[in-house]
Amino acid sequence: MRIRVAAPDDAATLVEFNAAMARETEAKELLPQVIGAGVRSLLANPAAGFYVVAEDDGRLVGSLMVTKEWSDWRNGSFWWIQSVYVRPEVRRRGVYRSLYRHVQNLAAADPGVCGFRLYVDRENVVAQGTYGALGMKATRYLVFEELKPGIRFYR
Ligand SMILES: CC(C)(COP(=O)(O)OP(=O)(O)OC[C@H]1O[C@@H](n2cnc3c(N)ncnc32)[C@H](O)[C@@H]1OP(=O)(O)O)[C@@H](O)C(=O)NCCC(=O)NCCS
């Protein structure tokens, strides 16, 4: 298995993985034109973040997305991990572990990174267990949000 930063040619599979993840974890059907544009936009703007993919025999089997958030307290950036997905048939074989270790190695080479964060559905106990097993700890924070009027991203 090869772990690498995603390239523009990976866009279609990353869109497929996001759609499958939203369906599986939140029973949402993402709007293809919105998620398609969302994936391609990040791939075209490396300053905002990047995807890391796991490739097995030329086929992508898992991915995650990293975006950056400035922390004035720490004078550094958190790398936020989102859009985590591993194909069902290869789960529990260390694919996510390898993706996360790769991200940790990239961050180790970048003194501007202060750590990693992510949010996870409160009912997704498998993902929570995975993050805990790899060394992350649940925080005291709750996530709040408000979407601007007119924002639609699923059917
Ligand atoms: C969560 C997910 C990414 C884990 O990927 P994975 O490649 O199967 O995880 P790994 O094989 O690297 O597991 C690493 C460790 O996490 C824990 N873990 C992973 N899956 C587990 C499960 N089903 N039950 C219990 N522990 C689990 C184990 O400690 C495991 O180490 P071990 O196999 O040596 O015991 C995968 O299940 C997935 O894609 N789920 C659907 C999408 C999703 O929930 N995304 C996260 C949204 S926040």
Ligand as a Chemical Component Dictionary entry (heavy atoms), coordinates in Angstrom:
data_LIG
# 
_chem_comp.id                   LIG 
_chem_comp.type                 NON-POLYMER 
_chem_comp.pdbx_formal_charge   0 
_chem_comp.three_letter_code    LIG 
# 
loop_
_chem_comp_atom.comp_id 
_chem_comp_atom.atom_id 
_chem_comp_atom.alt_atom_id 
_chem_comp_atom.type_symbol 
_chem_comp_atom.charge 
_chem_comp_atom.model_Cartn_x 
_chem_comp_atom.model_Cartn_y 
_chem_comp_atom.model_Cartn_z 
_chem_comp_atom.pdbx_ordinal 
LIG C1  C1  C 0 -13.277 4.856  10.880 1  
LIG C2  C2  C 0 -12.495 4.235  9.719  2  
LIG C3  C3  C 0 -11.875 5.337  8.889  3  
LIG C4  C4  C 0 -11.352 3.357  10.292 4  
LIG O1  O1  O 0 -10.499 2.954  9.234  5  
LIG P1  P1  P 0 -9.685  1.566  9.266  6  
LIG O2  O2  O 0 -8.695  1.610  8.146  7  
LIG O3  O3  O 0 -10.620 0.432  9.273  8  
LIG O4  O4  O 0 -8.930  1.674  10.679 9  
LIG P2  P2  P 0 -7.573  0.906  11.078 10 
LIG O5  O5  O 0 -7.607  -0.467 10.497 11 
LIG O6  O6  O 0 -6.392  1.765  10.749 12 
LIG O7  O7  O 0 -7.753  0.805  12.669 13 
LIG C5  C5  C 0 -6.850  1.398  13.586 14 
LIG C6  C6  C 0 -7.303  1.038  14.989 15 
LIG O8  O8  O 0 -8.566  1.654  15.271 16 
LIG C7  C7  C 0 -9.396  0.759  16.046 17 
LIG N1  N1  N 0 -10.556 0.323  15.226 18 
LIG C8  C8  C 0 -10.771 0.540  13.910 19 
LIG N2  N2  N 0 -11.954 0.009  13.509 20 
LIG C9  C9  C 0 -12.488 -0.565 14.610 21 
LIG C10 C10 C 0 -13.687 -1.273 14.838 22 
LIG N3  N3  N 0 -14.583 -1.523 13.832 23 
LIG N4  N4  N 0 -13.934 -1.724 16.094 24 
LIG C11 C11 C 0 -13.059 -1.499 17.106 25 
LIG N5  N5  N 0 -11.883 -0.827 16.937 26 
LIG C12 C12 C 0 -11.609 -0.355 15.705 27 
LIG C13 C13 C 0 -8.517  -0.444 16.375 28 
LIG O9  O9  O 0 -7.829  -0.153 17.586 29 
LIG C14 C14 C 0 -7.553  -0.437 15.200 30 
LIG O10 O10 O 0 -6.310  -1.091 15.471 31 
LIG P3  P3  P 0 -6.228  -2.701 15.435 32 
LIG O11 O11 O 0 -6.960  -3.160 14.186 33 
LIG O12 O12 O 0 -4.752  -2.963 15.380 34 
LIG O13 O13 O 0 -6.913  -3.183 16.677 35 
LIG C15 C15 C 0 -13.407 3.322  8.837  36 
LIG O14 O14 O 0 -14.121 2.431  9.678  37 
LIG C16 C16 C 0 -14.414 4.079  7.988  38 
LIG O15 O15 O 0 -14.102 4.510  6.869  39 
LIG N6  N6  N 0 -15.649 4.235  8.506  40 
LIG C17 C17 C 0 -16.742 4.878  7.739  41 
LIG C18 C18 C 0 -16.513 6.360  7.516  42 
LIG C19 C19 C 0 -16.307 7.108  8.822  43 
LIG O16 O16 O 0 -16.890 6.799  9.856  44 
LIG N7  N7  N 0 -15.464 8.156  8.747  45 
LIG C20 C20 C 0 -15.141 8.940  9.907  46 
LIG C21 C21 C 0 -16.003 10.153 9.946  47 
LIG S1  S1  S 0 -15.533 11.230 11.295 48 
# 
loop_
_chem_comp_bond.comp_id 
_chem_comp_bond.atom_id_1 
_chem_comp_bond.atom_id_2 
_chem_comp_bond.value_order 
_chem_comp_bond.pdbx_ordinal 
LIG C1  C2  SING 1  
LIG C2  C3  SING 2  
LIG C2  C4  SING 3  
LIG C2  C15 SING 4  
LIG C4  O1  SING 5  
LIG O1  P1  SING 6  
LIG P1  O2  DOUB 7  
LIG P1  O3  SING 8  
LIG P1  O4  SING 9  
LIG O4  P2  SING 10 
LIG P2  O5  DOUB 11 
LIG P2  O6  SING 12 
LIG P2  O7  SING 13 
LIG O7  C5  SING 14 
LIG C5  C6  SING 15 
LIG C6  O8  SING 16 
LIG C6  C14 SING 17 
LIG O8  C7  SING 18 
LIG C7  N1  SING 19 
LIG C7  C13 SING 20 
LIG N1  C8  SING 21 
LIG N1  C12 SING 22 
LIG C8  N2  DOUB 23 
LIG N2  C9  SING 24 
LIG C9  C10 SING 25 
LIG C9  C12 DOUB 26 
LIG C10 N3  SING 27 
LIG C10 N4  DOUB 28 
LIG N4  C11 SING 29 
LIG C11 N5  DOUB 30 
LIG N5  C12 SING 31 
LIG C13 O9  SING 32 
LIG C13 C14 SING 33 
LIG C14 O10 SING 34 
LIG O10 P3  SING 35 
LIG P3  O11 DOUB 36 
LIG P3  O12 SING 37 
LIG P3  O13 SING 38 
LIG C15 O14 SING 39 
LIG C15 C16 SING 40 
LIG C16 O15 DOUB 41 
LIG C16 N6  SING 42 
LIG N6  C17 SING 43 
LIG C17 C18 SING 44 
LIG C18 C19 SING 45 
LIG C19 O16 DOUB 46 
LIG C19 N7  SING 47 
LIG N7  C20 SING 48 
LIG C20 C21 SING 49 
LIG C21 S1  SING 50 
# 
